[in-house]
Amino acid sequence: MSVYLGIDTSNYTTSVCLYDSTTNEVISRRKLLPVRDGELGLRQSDAVFHHVQQLPELFESAFADFKDEIRAIGVSYAPRTAEGSYMPCFTVGLTAASILSSVLKVPVYRFSHQQGHIAAALYSVDRLDLLHKRHIAFHVSGGTTEALLVNAEDGFVTTSIAAQTLDLNAGQLIDRIGVMLGLHFPCGKELEKLALSCTEKVRARATLKGMDCCLSGGQNIAEKYLKEGKSPEFIARFAMEFVTSAVVGMSEKLKEQYGDLPFVYAGGVMSDSIIRENLQRRFDCVFAKPEFSSDNAAGTAVLAFIKDQ
């Protein structure tokens, strides 16, 4: 068998994955970094510490019944492929990959966290063919809200930003509203559950500037609703509808600009059922399966296989 190891140490999740290119199956292990109740994130020094603590146990679990050989290693080195993109937390995964490469005598391939998200999304719905075709890939999370024009000029994943948020990321907005309502960080799943129980009609529209979006106004409106005594369910639904309006609006503008290219939606926010159903009604689009939408190392493992050919 040809097995490839993927490692991703992102801002909030430690991830390890084994990809068997013969069977197209993965063994994926991941664990969220601990965040105290009421807090909106982690300092990078704390994230690095927790990755160092969690990575060994994930390796132990992933390799528990492993008896084959690793052909190559794929690892996330930075949030994006853009110049200057850097976060200390990714150095933990890079260090582990470097050590394993020296011991196992196998190559290491470096990818951005964003490239990993795109590959994981496409792997999960059996559309890896799109890695070599022009398409629009959204990466919508707590750390990023961007639409990327994906090209195949060099036979691999090259991207350029086609649209983006001009202030808050979608995941940041969701987490800020969630913490305001007393939910646990990260708040996406709990906020979605609240939103789905809302029985009132909710209107929301994010501001667009060209193909870009502005999301900070959503927090101000949510705070206003809380002061007015609106229910948590109403405010949660507003948050999801506000983000939906932004992504739908960006997608419509991008379709006008680039024509009928396929849309791929990845990132933790895109696992929300409210947002996903709205987009599926409007566009020819591909969504990562929920377990491959949030941070994971499957994409880096799959990309290592592709790069190794």
ChimeraX commands (.cxc) that place a marker at each C-alpha (Angstrom):
marker #1 position 0.00,0.00,0.00 radius 0.5
marker #1 position 1.00,3.62,-0.55 radius 0.5
marker #1 position 0.22,5.53,2.65 radius 0.5
marker #1 position 0.73,9.25,3.13 radius 0.5
marker #1 position 0.85,11.12,6.42 radius 0.5
marker #1 position -0.80,14.51,6.86 radius 0.5
marker #1 position -0.17,16.92,9.76 radius 0.5
marker #1 position -1.99,20.17,10.47 radius 0.5
marker #1 position -1.49,22.28,13.61 radius 0.5
marker #1 position -3.88,25.15,13.01 radius 0.5
marker #1 position -5.01,27.89,15.34 radius 0.5
marker #1 position -7.61,25.75,17.12 radius 0.5
marker #1 position -7.17,22.09,16.10 radius 0.5
marker #1 position -4.38,19.50,16.21 radius 0.5
marker #1 position -4.79,17.04,13.32 radius 0.5
marker #1 position -3.10,13.88,12.04 radius 0.5
marker #1 position -4.25,11.80,9.08 radius 0.5
marker #1 position -3.13,8.67,7.22 radius 0.5
marker #1 position -4.27,8.47,3.59 radius 0.5
marker #1 position -4.16,5.13,1.77 radius 0.5
marker #1 position -3.94,5.98,-1.92 radius 0.5
marker #1 position -4.75,2.39,-2.90 radius 0.5
marker #1 position -8.09,2.22,-1.10 radius 0.5
marker #1 position -8.73,6.01,-1.03 radius 0.5
marker #1 position -9.47,5.73,2.69 radius 0.5
marker #1 position -8.26,7.86,5.58 radius 0.5
marker #1 position -7.59,7.40,9.26 radius 0.5
marker #1 position -8.14,10.84,10.72 radius 0.5
marker #1 position -7.48,11.98,14.27 radius 0.5
marker #1 position -7.95,15.51,15.56 radius 0.5
marker #1 position -8.51,17.40,18.77 radius 0.5
marker #1 position -9.61,20.94,19.48 radius 0.5
marker #1 position -7.28,23.15,21.49 radius 0.5
marker #1 position -8.81,24.00,24.90 radius 0.5
marker #1 position -10.27,27.51,25.26 radius 0.5
marker #1 position -11.63,28.77,28.58 radius 0.5
marker #1 position -15.32,29.65,28.78 radius 0.5
marker #1 position -15.97,33.28,27.99 radius 0.5
marker #1 position -12.78,33.71,25.98 radius 0.5
marker #1 position -12.70,34.29,22.23 radius 0.5
marker #1 position -9.52,32.43,21.37 radius 0.5
marker #1 position -5.95,31.57,22.30 radius 0.5
marker #1 position -2.66,33.38,22.31 radius 0.5
marker #1 position -0.24,31.81,19.83 radius 0.5
marker #1 position 2.11,30.80,22.66 radius 0.5
marker #1 position -0.75,28.85,24.27 radius 0.5
marker #1 position -1.72,27.29,20.94 radius 0.5
marker #1 position 1.86,26.10,20.41 radius 0.5
marker #1 position 1.96,24.61,23.92 radius 0.5
marker #1 position -1.30,22.70,23.45 radius 0.5
marker #1 position -0.24,21.37,20.04 radius 0.5
marker #1 position 2.97,20.02,21.59 radius 0.5
marker #1 position 0.87,18.31,24.27 radius 0.5
marker #1 position -1.77,16.88,21.93 radius 0.5
marker #1 position 0.21,15.78,18.88 radius 0.5
marker #1 position 1.81,12.67,20.49 radius 0.5
marker #1 position -1.54,11.20,21.59 radius 0.5
marker #1 position -3.02,11.72,18.13 radius 0.5
marker #1 position -0.05,9.97,16.53 radius 0.5
marker #1 position -0.41,7.12,18.98 radius 0.5
marker #1 position -4.09,6.72,18.10 radius 0.5
marker #1 position -3.66,7.03,14.33 radius 0.5
marker #1 position -0.76,4.55,14.22 radius 0.5
marker #1 position -2.21,2.08,16.74 radius 0.5
marker #1 position -2.78,-0.67,14.13 radius 0.5
marker #1 position -0.46,0.64,11.42 radius 0.5
marker #1 position 1.92,-1.92,9.93 radius 0.5
marker #1 position 2.82,-0.40,6.57 radius 0.5
marker #1 position 5.29,2.25,5.40 radius 0.5
marker #1 position 4.86,5.97,4.97 radius 0.5
marker #1 position 5.68,7.13,1.43 radius 0.5
marker #1 position 5.69,10.88,2.09 radius 0.5
marker #1 position 4.48,13.52,4.54 radius 0.5
marker #1 position 2.26,16.53,3.87 radius 0.5
marker #1 position 2.21,19.36,6.41 radius 0.5
marker #1 position 0.63,22.80,6.74 radius 0.5
marker #1 position 3.30,25.50,6.98 radius 0.5
marker #1 position 1.21,28.71,7.06 radius 0.5
marker #1 position -2.39,29.91,6.89 radius 0.5
marker #1 position -2.16,30.93,3.22 radius 0.5
marker #1 position 0.26,30.83,0.32 radius 0.5
marker #1 position 0.52,34.63,0.33 radius 0.5
marker #1 position 3.86,36.26,1.14 radius 0.5
marker #1 position 4.16,37.04,4.85 radius 0.5
marker #1 position 1.44,34.58,5.89 radius 0.5
marker #1 position 2.64,33.08,9.16 radius 0.5
marker #1 position 1.42,31.73,12.49 radius 0.5
marker #1 position 3.72,30.18,15.14 radius 0.5
marker #1 position 1.30,27.29,15.74 radius 0.5
marker #1 position 2.19,25.75,12.37 radius 0.5
marker #1 position 5.82,25.35,13.45 radius 0.5
marker #1 position 4.77,22.46,15.71 radius 0.5
marker #1 position 3.55,20.42,12.75 radius 0.5
marker #1 position 6.55,21.44,10.65 radius 0.5
marker #1 position 8.94,20.31,13.38 radius 0.5
marker #1 position 7.21,16.94,13.72 radius 0.5
marker #1 position 7.25,16.46,9.93 radius 0.5
marker #1 position 10.94,17.33,9.73 radius 0.5
marker #1 position 11.87,14.86,12.46 radius 0.5
marker #1 position 9.81,12.06,10.91 radius 0.5
marker #1 position 11.28,12.79,7.48 radius 0.5
marker #1 position 14.80,12.37,8.86 radius 0.5
marker #1 position 13.96,9.14,10.62 radius 0.5
marker #1 position 11.82,7.55,7.90 radius 0.5
marker #1 position 13.89,8.89,4.97 radius 0.5
marker #1 position 10.81,10.14,3.13 radius 0.5
marker #1 position 10.07,13.53,1.53 radius 0.5
marker #1 position 8.07,16.32,3.17 radius 0.5
marker #1 position 5.72,18.45,1.09 radius 0.5
marker #1 position 4.60,21.81,2.48 radius 0.5
marker #1 position 1.15,23.22,1.83 radius 0.5
marker #1 position -0.84,26.12,3.18 radius 0.5
marker #1 position -3.64,25.43,5.62 radius 0.5
marker #1 position -5.97,26.90,3.01 radius 0.5
marker #1 position -4.79,24.46,0.31 radius 0.5
marker #1 position -5.42,21.64,2.78 radius 0.5
marker #1 position -9.00,22.81,3.32 radius 0.5
marker #1 position -9.68,22.85,-0.42 radius 0.5
marker #1 position -8.22,19.37,-0.92 radius 0.5
marker #1 position -10.08,17.91,2.08 radius 0.5
marker #1 position -13.36,19.34,0.79 radius 0.5
marker #1 position -12.84,17.85,-2.67 radius 0.5
marker #1 position -11.65,14.49,-1.31 radius 0.5
marker #1 position -14.76,14.20,0.87 radius 0.5
marker #1 position -17.10,14.41,-2.13 radius 0.5
marker #1 position -14.89,12.51,-4.61 radius 0.5
marker #1 position -14.08,15.61,-6.70 radius 0.5
marker #1 position -10.28,15.71,-6.56 radius 0.5
marker #1 position -10.39,16.28,-10.32 radius 0.5
marker #1 position -11.18,19.94,-9.55 radius 0.5
marker #1 position -7.69,20.40,-8.10 radius 0.5
marker #1 position -6.50,20.55,-11.71 radius 0.5
marker #1 position -9.36,22.66,-13.06 radius 0.5
marker #1 position -10.27,26.31,-12.74 radius 0.5
marker #1 position -12.84,26.93,-10.02 radius 0.5
marker #1 position -13.79,29.25,-7.15 radius 0.5
marker #1 position -13.01,27.95,-3.66 radius 0.5
marker #1 position -14.42,29.65,-0.59 radius 0.5
marker #1 position -12.53,29.24,2.69 radius 0.5
marker #1 position -14.82,30.51,5.43 radius 0.5
marker #1 position -13.70,30.07,9.03 radius 0.5
marker #1 position -12.68,31.92,12.17 radius 0.5
marker #1 position -9.36,32.88,10.64 radius 0.5
marker #1 position -10.28,33.41,7.00 radius 0.5
marker #1 position -13.18,34.56,4.85 radius 0.5
marker #1 position -11.97,34.49,1.27 radius 0.5
marker #1 position -13.02,33.34,-2.16 radius 0.5
marker #1 position -10.06,32.01,-4.11 radius 0.5
marker #1 position -9.69,31.69,-7.85 radius 0.5
marker #1 position -8.05,28.27,-8.21 radius 0.5
marker #1 position -6.01,27.67,-11.35 radius 0.5
marker #1 position -4.14,24.65,-12.68 radius 0.5
marker #1 position -1.47,26.46,-14.65 radius 0.5
marker #1 position 1.38,24.48,-13.10 radius 0.5
marker #1 position -0.60,21.25,-12.79 radius 0.5
marker #1 position -1.22,21.89,-9.12 radius 0.5
marker #1 position -3.19,24.08,-6.72 radius 0.5
marker #1 position -2.40,27.73,-7.34 radius 0.5
marker #1 position -4.71,30.36,-5.90 radius 0.5
marker #1 position -5.33,34.08,-5.94 radius 0.5
marker #1 position -7.82,36.03,-3.84 radius 0.5
marker #1 position -10.94,36.94,-5.83 radius 0.5
marker #1 position -13.02,38.29,-2.91 radius 0.5
marker #1 position -12.67,38.60,0.84 radius 0.5
marker #1 position -13.96,40.14,4.04 radius 0.5
marker #1 position -12.85,43.69,4.70 radius 0.5
marker #1 position -13.15,43.41,8.48 radius 0.5
marker #1 position -14.32,40.46,10.61 radius 0.5
marker #1 position -14.10,36.86,9.47 radius 0.5
marker #1 position -17.37,34.94,9.42 radius 0.5
marker #1 position -16.24,32.57,12.17 radius 0.5
marker #1 position -15.18,35.51,14.33 radius 0.5
marker #1 position -18.64,37.03,14.02 radius 0.5
marker #1 position -20.32,33.74,14.90 radius 0.5
marker #1 position -18.03,33.21,17.90 radius 0.5
marker #1 position -18.47,36.76,19.20 radius 0.5
marker #1 position -22.25,36.51,19.02 radius 0.5
marker #1 position -22.14,33.02,20.52 radius 0.5
marker #1 position -19.99,34.07,23.48 radius 0.5
marker #1 position -22.28,37.08,23.94 radius 0.5
marker #1 position -25.13,34.57,24.32 radius 0.5
marker #1 position -23.14,32.48,26.83 radius 0.5
marker #1 position -22.17,29.65,24.46 radius 0.5
marker #1 position -18.88,27.70,24.50 radius 0.5
marker #1 position -16.09,28.69,22.12 radius 0.5
marker #1 position -15.95,27.75,19.27 radius 0.5
marker #1 position -19.66,28.51,19.05 radius 0.5
marker #1 position -20.70,27.36,15.58 radius 0.5
marker #1 position -22.50,24.12,16.43 radius 0.5
marker #1 position -24.31,25.50,19.48 radius 0.5
marker #1 position -25.32,28.65,17.62 radius 0.5
marker #1 position -26.63,26.59,14.70 radius 0.5
marker #1 position -28.74,24.51,17.10 radius 0.5
marker #1 position -30.22,27.68,18.60 radius 0.5
marker #1 position -30.84,29.16,15.16 radius 0.5
marker #1 position -32.69,26.07,13.94 radius 0.5
marker #1 position -35.11,26.35,16.88 radius 0.5
marker #1 position -36.07,29.93,16.00 radius 0.5
marker #1 position -39.72,30.20,14.90 radius 0.5
marker #1 position -39.67,33.91,13.97 radius 0.5
marker #1 position -38.95,35.37,10.56 radius 0.5
marker #1 position -35.50,36.96,10.54 radius 0.5
marker #1 position -34.16,39.44,8.01 radius 0.5
marker #1 position -30.44,40.02,7.57 radius 0.5
marker #1 position -28.28,41.58,4.89 radius 0.5
marker #1 position -24.52,42.04,5.03 radius 0.5
marker #1 position -22.84,44.97,3.27 radius 0.5
marker #1 position -21.01,44.24,0.02 radius 0.5
marker #1 position -18.35,46.47,-1.52 radius 0.5
marker #1 position -17.83,45.14,-5.00 radius 0.5
marker #1 position -17.18,41.41,-4.53 radius 0.5
marker #1 position -15.93,41.89,-0.95 radius 0.5
marker #1 position -18.05,41.80,2.20 radius 0.5
marker #1 position -18.19,43.66,5.52 radius 0.5
marker #1 position -19.29,41.63,8.53 radius 0.5
marker #1 position -18.60,43.79,11.60 radius 0.5
marker #1 position -22.02,45.43,11.33 radius 0.5
marker #1 position -23.58,42.09,12.18 radius 0.5
marker #1 position -22.09,42.20,15.66 radius 0.5
marker #1 position -23.49,45.67,16.28 radius 0.5
marker #1 position -26.97,44.60,15.19 radius 0.5
marker #1 position -26.81,41.45,17.35 radius 0.5
marker #1 position -25.82,43.52,20.40 radius 0.5
marker #1 position -28.75,45.86,19.68 radius 0.5
marker #1 position -31.14,42.91,19.47 radius 0.5
marker #1 position -29.86,41.59,22.82 radius 0.5
marker #1 position -30.48,44.95,24.50 radius 0.5
marker #1 position -33.99,45.00,23.01 radius 0.5
marker #1 position -34.72,41.64,24.63 radius 0.5
marker #1 position -34.76,39.48,21.52 radius 0.5
marker #1 position -34.49,35.77,22.25 radius 0.5
marker #1 position -31.19,33.89,21.93 radius 0.5
marker #1 position -32.81,31.79,19.18 radius 0.5
marker #1 position -33.69,34.92,17.19 radius 0.5
marker #1 position -30.19,36.39,17.57 radius 0.5
marker #1 position -28.58,33.07,16.60 radius 0.5
marker #1 position -30.76,32.86,13.49 radius 0.5
marker #1 position -29.86,36.44,12.63 radius 0.5
marker #1 position -26.15,35.60,12.86 radius 0.5
marker #1 position -26.47,32.66,10.48 radius 0.5
marker #1 position -28.67,34.56,8.04 radius 0.5
marker #1 position -26.25,37.50,8.08 radius 0.5
marker #1 position -23.30,35.30,7.17 radius 0.5
marker #1 position -25.44,33.53,4.57 radius 0.5
marker #1 position -26.30,36.84,2.92 radius 0.5
marker #1 position -22.61,37.73,2.71 radius 0.5
marker #1 position -21.53,34.45,1.11 radius 0.5
marker #1 position -24.51,34.38,-1.26 radius 0.5
marker #1 position -23.85,37.97,-2.29 radius 0.5
marker #1 position -20.16,37.33,-2.89 radius 0.5
marker #1 position -20.97,34.20,-4.89 radius 0.5
marker #1 position -23.43,36.09,-7.10 radius 0.5
marker #1 position -20.86,38.81,-7.82 radius 0.5
marker #1 position -18.18,36.22,-8.57 radius 0.5
marker #1 position -20.48,34.41,-10.96 radius 0.5
marker #1 position -21.05,37.69,-12.81 radius 0.5
marker #1 position -17.29,38.24,-13.00 radius 0.5
marker #1 position -16.01,34.74,-13.81 radius 0.5
marker #1 position -18.97,32.95,-15.36 radius 0.5
marker #1 position -20.21,29.47,-14.53 radius 0.5
marker #1 position -17.16,28.12,-12.75 radius 0.5
marker #1 position -17.84,25.46,-10.08 radius 0.5
marker #1 position -17.97,26.77,-6.51 radius 0.5
marker #1 position -16.29,24.85,-3.69 radius 0.5
marker #1 position -17.14,25.78,-0.09 radius 0.5
marker #1 position -14.77,24.76,2.71 radius 0.5
marker #1 position -13.93,25.86,6.24 radius 0.5
marker #1 position -15.67,25.31,9.56 radius 0.5
marker #1 position -18.44,27.87,8.94 radius 0.5
marker #1 position -19.47,26.01,5.79 radius 0.5
marker #1 position -20.57,22.99,7.81 radius 0.5
marker #1 position -23.59,25.00,9.01 radius 0.5
marker #1 position -26.78,23.54,7.51 radius 0.5
marker #1 position -28.58,26.89,7.19 radius 0.5
marker #1 position -25.81,28.45,5.14 radius 0.5
marker #1 position -25.23,25.29,3.09 radius 0.5
marker #1 position -28.90,24.82,2.11 radius 0.5
marker #1 position -29.22,28.43,0.97 radius 0.5
marker #1 position -26.17,28.14,-1.28 radius 0.5
marker #1 position -27.15,24.76,-2.71 radius 0.5
marker #1 position -30.45,26.21,-3.90 radius 0.5
marker #1 position -28.66,28.91,-5.89 radius 0.5
marker #1 position -25.38,27.61,-7.28 radius 0.5
marker #1 position -23.58,24.69,-8.91 radius 0.5
marker #1 position -21.48,23.99,-5.83 radius 0.5
marker #1 position -19.49,21.42,-3.91 radius 0.5
marker #1 position -19.51,21.29,-0.11 radius 0.5
marker #1 position -17.12,19.41,2.08 radius 0.5
marker #1 position -18.79,16.77,4.20 radius 0.5
marker #1 position -19.12,18.23,7.72 radius 0.5
marker #1 position -16.31,16.11,9.19 radius 0.5
marker #1 position -13.95,17.41,6.46 radius 0.5
marker #1 position -15.13,21.01,6.55 radius 0.5
marker #1 position -13.57,22.04,9.84 radius 0.5
marker #1 position -9.80,21.94,10.36 radius 0.5
marker #1 position -8.28,18.54,9.55 radius 0.5
marker #1 position -5.11,16.98,8.12 radius 0.5
marker #1 position -6.78,14.91,5.40 radius 0.5
marker #1 position -6.13,17.57,2.79 radius 0.5
marker #1 position -2.38,17.71,3.43 radius 0.5
marker #1 position -2.17,13.89,3.29 radius 0.5
marker #1 position -4.04,13.77,-0.03 radius 0.5
marker #1 position -1.93,16.61,-1.46 radius 0.5
marker #1 position 1.25,14.79,-0.43 radius 0.5
marker #1 position 0.09,11.82,-2.52 radius 0.5
marker #1 position -0.66,14.03,-5.52 radius 0.5
marker #1 position 2.65,15.89,-5.23 radius 0.5
marker #1 position 4.55,12.60,-4.90 radius 0.5
marker #1 position 3.43,11.30,-8.29 radius 0.5
marker link #1:1,2 radius 0.2
marker link #1:2,3 radius 0.2
marker link #1:3,4 radius 0.2
marker link #1:4,5 radius 0.2
marker link #1:5,6 radius 0.2
marker link #1:6,7 radius 0.2
marker link #1:7,8 radius 0.2
marker link #1:8,9 radius 0.2
marker link #1:9,10 radius 0.2
marker link #1:10,11 radius 0.2
marker link #1:11,12 radius 0.2
marker link #1:12,13 radius 0.2
marker link #1:13,14 radius 0.2
marker link #1:14,15 radius 0.2
marker link #1:15,16 radius 0.2
marker link #1:16,17 radius 0.2
marker link #1:17,18 radius 0.2
marker link #1:18,19 radius 0.2
marker link #1:19,20 radius 0.2
marker link #1:20,21 radius 0.2
marker link #1:21,22 radius 0.2
marker link #1:22,23 radius 0.2
marker link #1:23,24 radius 0.2
marker link #1:24,25 radius 0.2
marker link #1:25,26 radius 0.2
marker link #1:26,27 radius 0.2
marker link #1:27,28 radius 0.2
marker link #1:28,29 radius 0.2
marker link #1:29,30 radius 0.2
marker link #1:30,31 radius 0.2
marker link #1:31,32 radius 0.2
marker link #1:32,33 radius 0.2
marker link #1:33,34 radius 0.2
marker link #1:34,35 radius 0.2
marker link #1:35,36 radius 0.2
marker link #1:36,37 radius 0.2
marker link #1:37,38 radius 0.2
marker link #1:38,39 radius 0.2
marker link #1:39,40 radius 0.2
marker link #1:40,41 radius 0.2
marker link #1:41,42 radius 0.2
marker link #1:42,43 radius 0.2
marker link #1:43,44 radius 0.2
marker link #1:44,45 radius 0.2
marker link #1:45,46 radius 0.2
marker link #1:46,47 radius 0.2
marker link #1:47,48 radius 0.2
marker link #1:48,49 radius 0.2
marker link #1:49,50 radius 0.2
marker link #1:50,51 radius 0.2
marker link #1:51,52 radius 0.2
marker link #1:52,53 radius 0.2
marker link #1:53,54 radius 0.2
marker link #1:54,55 radius 0.2
marker link #1:55,56 radius 0.2
marker link #1:56,57 radius 0.2
marker link #1:57,58 radius 0.2
marker link #1:58,59 radius 0.2
marker link #1:59,60 radius 0.2
marker link #1:60,61 radius 0.2
marker link #1:61,62 radius 0.2
marker link #1:62,63 radius 0.2
marker link #1:63,64 radius 0.2
marker link #1:64,65 radius 0.2
marker link #1:65,66 radius 0.2
marker link #1:66,67 radius 0.2
marker link #1:67,68 radius 0.2
marker link #1:68,69 radius 0.2
marker link #1:69,70 radius 0.2
marker link #1:70,71 radius 0.2
marker link #1:71,72 radius 0.2
marker link #1:72,73 radius 0.2
marker link #1:73,74 radius 0.2
marker link #1:74,75 radius 0.2
marker link #1:75,76 radius 0.2
marker link #1:76,77 radius 0.2
marker link #1:77,78 radius 0.2
marker link #1:78,79 radius 0.2
marker link #1:79,80 radius 0.2
marker link #1:80,81 radius 0.2
marker link #1:81,82 radius 0.2
marker link #1:82,83 radius 0.2
marker link #1:83,84 radius 0.2
marker link #1:84,85 radius 0.2
marker link #1:85,86 radius 0.2
marker link #1:86,87 radius 0.2
marker link #1:87,88 radius 0.2
marker link #1:88,89 radius 0.2
marker link #1:89,90 radius 0.2
marker link #1:90,91 radius 0.2
marker link #1:91,92 radius 0.2
marker link #1:92,93 radius 0.2
marker link #1:93,94 radius 0.2
marker link #1:94,95 radius 0.2
marker link #1:95,96 radius 0.2
marker link #1:96,97 radius 0.2
marker link #1:97,98 radius 0.2
marker link #1:98,99 radius 0.2
marker link #1:99,100 radius 0.2
marker link #1:100,101 radius 0.2
marker link #1:101,102 radius 0.2
marker link #1:102,103 radius 0.2
marker link #1:103,104 radius 0.2
marker link #1:104,105 radius 0.2
marker link #1:105,106 radius 0.2
marker link #1:106,107 radius 0.2
marker link #1:107,108 radius 0.2
marker link #1:108,109 radius 0.2
marker link #1:109,110 radius 0.2
marker link #1:110,111 radius 0.2
marker link #1:111,112 radius 0.2
marker link #1:112,113 radius 0.2
marker link #1:113,114 radius 0.2
marker link #1:114,115 radius 0.2
marker link #1:115,116 radius 0.2
marker link #1:116,117 radius 0.2
marker link #1:117,118 radius 0.2
marker link #1:118,119 radius 0.2
marker link #1:119,120 radius 0.2
marker link #1:120,121 radius 0.2
marker link #1:121,122 radius 0.2
marker link #1:122,123 radius 0.2
marker link #1:123,124 radius 0.2
marker link #1:124,125 radius 0.2
marker link #1:125,126 radius 0.2
marker link #1:126,127 radius 0.2
marker link #1:127,128 radius 0.2
marker link #1:128,129 radius 0.2
marker link #1:129,130 radius 0.2
marker link #1:130,131 radius 0.2
marker link #1:131,132 radius 0.2
marker link #1:132,133 radius 0.2
marker link #1:133,134 radius 0.2
marker link #1:134,135 radius 0.2
marker link #1:135,136 radius 0.2
marker link #1:136,137 radius 0.2
marker link #1:137,138 radius 0.2
marker link #1:138,139 radius 0.2
marker link #1:139,140 radius 0.2
marker link #1:140,141 radius 0.2
marker link #1:141,142 radius 0.2
marker link #1:142,143 radius 0.2
marker link #1:143,144 radius 0.2
marker link #1:144,145 radius 0.2
marker link #1:145,146 radius 0.2
marker link #1:146,147 radius 0.2
marker link #1:147,148 radius 0.2
marker link #1:148,149 radius 0.2
marker link #1:149,150 radius 0.2
marker link #1:150,151 radius 0.2
marker link #1:151,152 radius 0.2
marker link #1:152,153 radius 0.2
marker link #1:153,154 radius 0.2
marker link #1:154,155 radius 0.2
marker link #1:155,156 radius 0.2
marker link #1:156,157 radius 0.2
marker link #1:157,158 radius 0.2
marker link #1:158,159 radius 0.2
marker link #1:159,160 radius 0.2
marker link #1:160,161 radius 0.2
marker link #1:161,162 radius 0.2
marker link #1:162,163 radius 0.2
marker link #1:163,164 radius 0.2
marker link #1:164,165 radius 0.2
marker link #1:165,166 radius 0.2
marker link #1:166,167 radius 0.2
marker link #1:167,168 radius 0.2
marker link #1:168,169 radius 0.2
marker link #1:169,170 radius 0.2
marker link #1:170,171 radius 0.2
marker link #1:171,172 radius 0.2
marker link #1:172,173 radius 0.2
marker link #1:173,174 radius 0.2
marker link #1:174,175 radius 0.2
marker link #1:175,176 radius 0.2
marker link #1:176,177 radius 0.2
marker link #1:177,178 radius 0.2
marker link #1:178,179 radius 0.2
marker link #1:179,180 radius 0.2
marker link #1:180,181 radius 0.2
marker link #1:181,182 radius 0.2
marker link #1:182,183 radius 0.2
marker link #1:183,184 radius 0.2
marker link #1:184,185 radius 0.2
marker link #1:185,186 radius 0.2
marker link #1:186,187 radius 0.2
marker link #1:187,188 radius 0.2
marker link #1:188,189 radius 0.2
marker link #1:189,190 radius 0.2
marker link #1:190,191 radius 0.2
marker link #1:191,192 radius 0.2
marker link #1:192,193 radius 0.2
marker link #1:193,194 radius 0.2
marker link #1:194,195 radius 0.2
marker link #1:195,196 radius 0.2
marker link #1:196,197 radius 0.2
marker link #1:197,198 radius 0.2
marker link #1:198,199 radius 0.2
marker link #1:199,200 radius 0.2
marker link #1:200,201 radius 0.2
marker link #1:201,202 radius 0.2
marker link #1:202,203 radius 0.2
marker link #1:203,204 radius 0.2
marker link #1:204,205 radius 0.2
marker link #1:205,206 radius 0.2
marker link #1:206,207 radius 0.2
marker link #1:207,208 radius 0.2
marker link #1:208,209 radius 0.2
marker link #1:209,210 radius 0.2
marker link #1:210,211 radius 0.2
marker link #1:211,212 radius 0.2
marker link #1:212,213 radius 0.2
marker link #1:213,214 radius 0.2
marker link #1:214,215 radius 0.2
marker link #1:215,216 radius 0.2
marker link #1:216,217 radius 0.2
marker link #1:217,218 radius 0.2
marker link #1:218,219 radius 0.2
marker link #1:219,220 radius 0.2
marker link #1:220,221 radius 0.2
marker link #1:221,222 radius 0.2
marker link #1:222,223 radius 0.2
marker link #1:223,224 radius 0.2
marker link #1:224,225 radius 0.2
marker link #1:225,226 radius 0.2
marker link #1:226,227 radius 0.2
marker link #1:227,228 radius 0.2
marker link #1:228,229 radius 0.2
marker link #1:229,230 radius 0.2
marker link #1:230,231 radius 0.2
marker link #1:231,232 radius 0.2
marker link #1:232,233 radius 0.2
marker link #1:233,234 radius 0.2
marker link #1:234,235 radius 0.2
marker link #1:235,236 radius 0.2
marker link #1:236,237 radius 0.2
marker link #1:237,238 radius 0.2
marker link #1:238,239 radius 0.2
marker link #1:239,240 radius 0.2
marker link #1:240,241 radius 0.2
marker link #1:241,242 radius 0.2
marker link #1:242,243 radius 0.2
marker link #1:243,244 radius 0.2
marker link #1:244,245 radius 0.2
marker link #1:245,246 radius 0.2
marker link #1:246,247 radius 0.2
marker link #1:247,248 radius 0.2
marker link #1:248,249 radius 0.2
marker link #1:249,250 radius 0.2
marker link #1:250,251 radius 0.2
marker link #1:251,252 radius 0.2
marker link #1:252,253 radius 0.2
marker link #1:253,254 radius 0.2
marker link #1:254,255 radius 0.2
marker link #1:255,256 radius 0.2
marker link #1:256,257 radius 0.2
marker link #1:257,258 radius 0.2
marker link #1:258,259 radius 0.2
marker link #1:259,260 radius 0.2
marker link #1:260,261 radius 0.2
marker link #1:261,262 radius 0.2
marker link #1:262,263 radius 0.2
marker link #1:263,264 radius 0.2
marker link #1:264,265 radius 0.2
marker link #1:265,266 radius 0.2
marker link #1:266,267 radius 0.2
marker link #1:267,268 radius 0.2
marker link #1:268,269 radius 0.2
marker link #1:269,270 radius 0.2
marker link #1:270,271 radius 0.2
marker link #1:271,272 radius 0.2
marker link #1:272,273 radius 0.2
marker link #1:273,274 radius 0.2
marker link #1:274,275 radius 0.2
marker link #1:275,276 radius 0.2
marker link #1:276,277 radius 0.2
marker link #1:277,278 radius 0.2
marker link #1:278,279 radius 0.2
marker link #1:279,280 radius 0.2
marker link #1:280,281 radius 0.2
marker link #1:281,282 radius 0.2
marker link #1:282,283 radius 0.2
marker link #1:283,284 radius 0.2
marker link #1:284,285 radius 0.2
marker link #1:285,286 radius 0.2
marker link #1:286,287 radius 0.2
marker link #1:287,288 radius 0.2
marker link #1:288,289 radius 0.2
marker link #1:289,290 radius 0.2
marker link #1:290,291 radius 0.2
marker link #1:291,292 radius 0.2
marker link #1:292,293 radius 0.2
marker link #1:293,294 radius 0.2
marker link #1:294,295 radius 0.2
marker link #1:295,296 radius 0.2
marker link #1:296,297 radius 0.2
marker link #1:297,298 radius 0.2
marker link #1:298,299 radius 0.2
marker link #1:299,300 radius 0.2
marker link #1:300,301 radius 0.2
marker link #1:301,302 radius 0.2
marker link #1:302,303 radius 0.2
marker link #1:303,304 radius 0.2
marker link #1:304,305 radius 0.2
marker link #1:305,306 radius 0.2
marker link #1:306,307 radius 0.2
marker link #1:307,308 radius 0.2
marker link #1:308,309 radius 0.2
view
